[in-house]
């Protein structure tokens, strides 16, 4: 069942969960801003929040164009799907394809089948499955690397193996020898290596921003606790003092209590608003960094090259955010009987 679009609560440290329903991803879809949600959850949210042909991302609030196919038009987060596919296999299985039952080294994300080395190579040669994603199952650290191929839209039998620097486009051998004959090109793997390095450097800066946001979030939480302590101390002093006074002073105590409540309520309301914004910013920041990390570390050469423009743009938005979270002027309140009570008593007695 899809999540209601009302009163969403966004998690900070549950990046393997949907930011709307807070459960494990079901058919994870990645928005152009690199935030991911369950397909059904984002469909419900999109219908509830759309303005014309756009809607705001639930986490980063970036305006997102609604695809013609609705939620089905967003890309599947293949890295989340691959990680879940491999983690579901608790021990090294045999190949599901060949009769020799050799140990499997990859699992096809689309076919949900385990494959040995030979079957993996053949799987990427067959026309109907050559664009599938194979997730490796042998990394000693448990990381899931993806292997996939992309083919030229013009020469459909030709694999994309080069990158045209002049056109900033991934191309096949035939395109290189024809349309891009006089252009400066390089091997796709070399271009992917350079791109990975650029994005890795940007990711390091983005990690610093994420850490700073999290530190500021903790500071707001501590500030909230301190205000509660200050409030308790002031109210306790008021109770102690009013017990020493007669009936008419109770009215003064009520008035002062209301003042304290009003001041702290206003400040707490402000803090809650800012902490919610920080929660969203941190979750979005970490989700984008994770998505970018998965593409940089585990994506295919074609994927990393084709995503470099968008990834760089998202990293720069994290590093140089358009909205800053400035610490407020801290509320400082206290109760000083020698001043507050004496002055109010003089007014009350017309002294």
DOLOVO-976635 format. One record per residue (C-alpha): residue number from 1; x, y, z. Coordinates in nm, 3 decimals. Last residue first. Layout:
N
(NUM (X Y Z))
...
# end
This chain:
351
(351 (0.535 5.249 4.616))
(350 (0.204 5.188 4.441))
(349 (0.159 4.856 4.624))
(348 (0.140 4.658 4.295))
(347 (0.408 4.871 4.132))
(346 (0.639 4.829 4.433))
(345 (0.566 4.457 4.432))
(344 (0.650 4.429 4.062))
(343 (0.986 4.595 4.121))
(342 (1.065 4.379 4.422))
(341 (0.962 4.057 4.246))
(340 (1.163 4.107 3.926))
(339 (1.473 4.265 4.074))
(338 (1.558 4.080 4.396))
(337 (1.375 3.774 4.267))
(336 (1.607 3.725 3.968))
(335 (1.456 3.479 3.720))
(334 (1.655 3.401 3.412))
(333 (1.622 3.408 3.035))
(332 (1.882 3.375 2.761))
(331 (1.755 3.300 2.412))
(330 (2.038 3.231 2.172))
(329 (2.061 3.449 1.865))
(328 (1.997 3.195 1.595))
(327 (2.253 2.966 1.428))
(326 (2.249 3.019 1.054))
(325 (2.131 2.731 0.836))
(324 (2.232 2.828 0.487))
(323 (2.012 2.793 0.178))
(322 (2.160 2.790 -0.172))
(321 (2.401 2.515 -0.075))
(320 (2.763 2.537 -0.200))
(319 (2.910 2.191 -0.138))
(318 (2.572 2.015 -0.169))
(317 (2.472 2.212 -0.478))
(316 (2.820 2.153 -0.621))
(315 (2.774 1.777 -0.572))
(314 (2.441 1.787 -0.753))
(313 (2.592 1.972 -1.052))
(312 (2.887 1.734 -1.067))
(311 (2.647 1.438 -1.063))
(310 (2.431 1.585 -1.339))
(309 (2.725 1.643 -1.569))
(308 (2.902 1.318 -1.483))
(307 (2.600 1.092 -1.538))
(306 (2.684 0.985 -1.893))
(305 (3.045 0.915 -1.808))
(304 (2.969 0.712 -1.494))
(303 (2.692 0.513 -1.663))
(302 (2.899 0.426 -1.968))
(301 (3.193 0.312 -1.757))
(300 (2.968 0.092 -1.546))
(299 (2.874 0.199 -1.195))
(298 (3.032 0.053 -0.880))
(297 (3.255 0.313 -0.723))
(296 (3.138 0.635 -0.891))
(295 (2.775 0.527 -0.937))
(294 (2.746 0.391 -0.584))
(293 (2.923 0.695 -0.442))
(292 (2.686 0.928 -0.631))
(291 (2.384 0.748 -0.487))
(290 (2.539 0.756 -0.140))
(289 (2.626 1.125 -0.171))
(288 (2.277 1.205 -0.294))
(287 (2.119 1.009 -0.007))
(286 (2.354 1.169 0.246))
(285 (2.269 1.523 0.129))
(284 (1.895 1.448 0.106))
(283 (1.892 1.303 0.457))
(282 (2.100 1.591 0.594))
(281 (1.889 1.860 0.423))
(280 (1.561 1.701 0.535))
(279 (1.681 1.670 0.895))
(278 (1.815 2.028 0.880))
(277 (1.476 2.159 0.769))
(276 (1.309 1.968 1.051))
(275 (1.569 2.108 1.291))
(274 (1.491 2.463 1.173))
(273 (1.116 2.431 1.230))
(272 (1.162 2.264 1.566))
(271 (1.403 2.540 1.672))
(270 (1.157 2.816 1.577))
(269 (0.874 2.648 1.769))
(268 (1.108 2.607 2.066))
(267 (1.190 2.981 2.056))
(266 (0.822 3.083 2.045))
(265 (0.732 2.837 2.317))
(264 (1.024 2.957 2.532))
(263 (0.910 3.321 2.520))
(262 (0.540 3.246 2.570))
(261 (0.600 3.000 2.851))
(260 (0.828 3.245 3.033))
(259 (0.576 3.529 2.997))
(258 (0.289 3.306 3.106))
(257 (0.483 3.209 3.415))
(256 (0.542 3.576 3.494))
(255 (0.170 3.655 3.474))
(254 (0.072 3.351 3.677))
(253 (0.329 3.439 3.940))
(252 (0.200 3.796 3.961))
(251 (-0.151 3.668 4.019))
(250 (-0.018 3.441 4.291))
(249 (0.127 3.752 4.459))
(248 (-0.226 3.852 4.564))
(247 (-0.266 3.539 4.776))
(246 (0.039 3.587 4.995))
(245 (0.411 3.542 4.928))
(244 (0.664 3.286 5.038))
(243 (0.514 3.010 4.817))
(242 (0.541 3.252 4.524))
(241 (0.922 3.247 4.553))
(240 (0.961 2.872 4.542))
(239 (0.715 2.837 4.250))
(238 (0.893 3.110 4.051))
(237 (1.231 2.954 4.114))
(236 (1.101 2.621 3.982))
(235 (0.959 2.795 3.673))
(234 (1.297 2.955 3.601))
(233 (1.487 2.630 3.648))
(232 (1.247 2.430 3.432))
(231 (1.261 2.684 3.151))
(230 (1.637 2.691 3.162))
(229 (1.646 2.312 3.141))
(228 (1.403 2.310 2.847))
(227 (1.612 2.577 2.676))
(226 (1.922 2.365 2.731))
(225 (1.754 2.062 2.574))
(224 (1.659 2.263 2.263))
(223 (2.014 2.393 2.234))
(222 (2.141 2.036 2.245))
(221 (1.911 1.945 1.955))
(220 (2.016 2.256 1.764))
(219 (2.382 2.168 1.812))
(218 (2.319 1.812 1.696))
(217 (2.169 1.948 1.372))
(216 (2.466 2.181 1.332))
(215 (2.700 1.885 1.361))
(214 (2.494 1.694 1.104))
(213 (2.506 1.985 0.861))
(212 (2.882 2.017 0.905))
(211 (2.927 1.645 0.843))
(210 (2.720 1.662 0.524))
(209 (2.924 1.961 0.405))
(208 (3.248 1.774 0.470))
(207 (3.112 1.474 0.279))
(206 (3.033 1.704 -0.014))
(205 (3.396 1.813 -0.024))
(204 (3.508 1.451 -0.044))
(203 (3.241 1.380 -0.304))
(202 (3.377 1.656 -0.527))
(201 (3.720 1.493 -0.522))
(200 (3.565 1.155 -0.606))
(199 (3.365 1.318 -0.885))
(198 (3.679 1.446 -1.056))
(197 (3.858 1.112 -1.005))
(196 (3.563 0.914 -1.138))
(195 (3.551 1.137 -1.445))
(194 (3.916 1.072 -1.522))
(193 (3.869 0.695 -1.490))
(192 (3.550 0.706 -1.698))
(191 (3.732 0.890 -1.977))
(190 (4.005 0.627 -1.978))
(189 (3.745 0.347 -1.988))
(188 (3.562 0.518 -2.276))
(187 (3.882 0.533 -2.483))
(186 (3.950 0.882 -2.606))
(185 (3.826 1.116 -2.875))
(184 (3.937 1.442 -3.035))
(183 (3.717 1.499 -3.338))
(182 (3.817 1.455 -3.703))
(181 (3.632 1.126 -3.754))
(180 (3.338 1.206 -3.523))
(179 (3.061 1.150 -3.782))
(178 (3.243 0.864 -3.952))
(177 (3.527 0.665 -3.791))
(176 (3.423 0.753 -3.434))
(175 (3.061 0.678 -3.513))
(174 (3.166 0.333 -3.638))
(173 (3.369 0.267 -3.323))
(172 (3.080 0.352 -3.089))
(171 (3.012 0.684 -2.915))
(170 (2.974 0.844 -2.571))
(169 (2.923 1.220 -2.608))
(168 (3.094 1.534 -2.483))
(167 (3.092 1.665 -2.841))
(166 (3.459 1.774 -2.844))
(165 (3.571 1.506 -2.599))
(164 (3.412 1.225 -2.800))
(163 (3.407 0.918 -2.574))
(162 (3.477 0.568 -2.704))
(161 (3.358 0.210 -2.639))
(160 (2.981 0.214 -2.704))
(159 (2.896 -0.133 -2.835))
(158 (2.795 -0.164 -3.200))
(157 (2.492 -0.372 -3.298))
(156 (2.257 -0.073 -3.276))
(155 (2.457 0.150 -3.505))
(154 (2.250 0.467 -3.458))
(153 (2.142 0.417 -3.095))
(152 (2.490 0.290 -3.012))
(151 (2.500 0.014 -2.753))
(150 (2.552 0.015 -2.380))
(149 (2.710 -0.261 -2.176))
(148 (2.676 -0.359 -1.813))
(147 (2.885 -0.470 -1.516))
(146 (2.788 -0.357 -1.170))
(145 (2.998 -0.377 -0.855))
(144 (2.843 -0.476 -0.522))
(143 (3.066 -0.426 -0.222))
(142 (3.079 -0.716 0.023))
(141 (3.436 -0.658 0.137))
(140 (3.563 -0.981 -0.020))
(139 (3.398 -0.896 -0.356))
(138 (3.270 -1.222 -0.505))
(137 (2.901 -1.170 -0.581))
(136 (2.924 -0.929 -0.876))
(135 (2.608 -0.758 -0.994))
(134 (2.533 -0.801 -1.365))
(133 (2.317 -0.530 -1.524))
(132 (2.125 -0.611 -1.843))
(131 (2.195 -0.433 -2.174))
(130 (2.308 -0.751 -2.353))
(129 (1.994 -0.938 -2.252))
(128 (1.778 -0.949 -2.567))
(127 (2.075 -0.928 -2.808))
(126 (2.276 -1.203 -2.642))
(125 (2.635 -1.092 -2.586))
(124 (2.597 -0.974 -2.225))
(123 (2.453 -1.310 -2.121))
(122 (2.737 -1.492 -2.298))
(121 (2.994 -1.319 -2.076))
(120 (2.794 -1.395 -1.761))
(119 (2.744 -1.757 -1.871))
(118 (3.120 -1.802 -1.888))
(117 (3.193 -1.639 -1.552))
(116 (2.920 -1.830 -1.365))
(115 (2.568 -1.694 -1.337))
(114 (2.302 -1.645 -1.069))
(113 (1.958 -1.544 -1.195))
(112 (1.727 -1.257 -1.093))
(111 (1.666 -1.178 -1.464))
(110 (1.688 -0.796 -1.431))
(109 (1.953 -0.783 -1.160))
(108 (2.164 -1.055 -1.318))
(107 (2.375 -1.217 -1.046))
(106 (2.747 -1.263 -1.087))
(105 (3.023 -1.503 -0.976))
(104 (2.825 -1.827 -0.967))
(103 (3.013 -2.148 -0.891))
(102 (2.996 -2.395 -1.183))
(101 (2.680 -2.598 -1.212))
(100 (2.802 -2.797 -1.515))
(99 (2.454 -2.772 -1.667))
(98 (2.480 -2.399 -1.732))
(97 (2.221 -2.138 -1.640))
(96 (2.150 -2.118 -1.265))
(95 (2.520 -2.111 -1.178))
(94 (2.591 -2.251 -0.833))
(93 (2.538 -2.049 -0.516))
(92 (2.787 -1.878 -0.279))
(91 (2.588 -1.837 0.041))
(90 (2.321 -1.606 0.182))
(89 (2.183 -1.477 -0.148))
(88 (1.938 -1.197 -0.062))
(87 (2.237 -0.963 -0.019))
(86 (2.311 -0.996 -0.393))
(85 (1.964 -0.889 -0.510))
(84 (1.938 -0.619 -0.243))
(83 (2.266 -0.464 -0.351))
(82 (2.166 -0.481 -0.718))
(81 (1.826 -0.319 -0.659))
(80 (1.983 -0.037 -0.458))
(79 (2.241 0.014 -0.734))
(78 (1.979 -0.004 -1.011))
(77 (1.786 0.292 -0.874))
(76 (1.516 0.254 -1.139))
(75 (1.492 0.563 -1.354))
(74 (1.176 0.775 -1.332))
(73 (0.914 0.730 -1.604))
(72 (0.718 0.470 -1.411))
(71 (0.637 0.742 -1.156))
(70 (0.435 0.923 -1.423))
(69 (0.465 0.785 -1.775))
(68 (0.486 1.132 -1.932))
(67 (0.749 1.225 -1.676))
(66 (0.673 1.489 -1.406))
(65 (0.943 1.757 -1.400))
(64 (1.102 1.792 -1.055))
(63 (1.137 2.119 -0.861))
(62 (1.399 2.074 -0.588))
(61 (1.241 2.038 -0.242))
(60 (1.553 1.850 -0.111))
(59 (1.359 1.576 0.067))
(58 (1.003 1.546 -0.066))
(57 (1.116 1.660 -0.414))
(56 (0.887 1.943 -0.525))
(55 (0.634 1.879 -0.807))
(54 (0.620 1.970 -1.175))
(53 (0.381 1.952 -1.471))
(52 (0.114 2.185 -1.331))
(51 (0.178 2.208 -0.960))
(50 (0.204 1.856 -0.822))
(49 (0.194 1.792 -0.448))
(48 (-0.078 1.528 -0.406))
(47 (-0.023 1.350 -0.738))
(46 (0.355 1.344 -0.683))
(45 (0.316 1.213 -0.327))
(44 (0.102 0.921 -0.442))
(43 (0.341 0.835 -0.728))
(42 (0.645 0.885 -0.503))
(41 (0.512 0.625 -0.261))
(40 (0.413 0.376 -0.533))
(39 (0.761 0.385 -0.694))
(38 (0.941 0.361 -0.362))
(37 (1.173 0.659 -0.315))
(36 (1.519 0.778 -0.421))
(35 (1.691 1.120 -0.414))
(34 (1.935 1.169 -0.703))
(33 (1.800 1.518 -0.802))
(32 (1.675 1.365 -1.131))
(31 (1.455 1.132 -0.920))
(30 (1.563 0.774 -0.849))
(29 (1.297 0.501 -0.834))
(28 (1.317 0.209 -0.591))
(27 (1.074 -0.078 -0.672))
(26 (0.992 -0.138 -0.303))
(25 (1.257 0.021 -0.082))
(24 (1.274 -0.093 0.282))
(23 (1.038 0.112 0.497))
(22 (1.039 0.476 0.604))
(21 (0.716 0.534 0.401))
(20 (0.837 0.865 0.253))
(19 (1.218 0.868 0.262))
(18 (1.227 0.508 0.135))
(17 (1.479 0.300 0.323))
(16 (1.840 0.202 0.256))
(15 (1.947 0.552 0.362))
(14 (1.813 0.501 0.712))
(13 (2.035 0.740 0.907))
(12 (1.844 1.068 0.877))
(11 (1.480 0.968 0.839))
(10 (1.206 1.194 0.697))
(9 (0.868 1.220 0.861))
(8 (0.571 1.267 0.628))
(7 (0.262 1.435 0.765))
(6 (0.024 1.384 0.470))
(5 (0.107 1.224 0.133))
(4 (-0.043 0.891 0.246))
(3 (0.197 0.603 0.181))
(2 (0.131 0.343 -0.088))
(1 (0.000 0.000 0.000))
# end
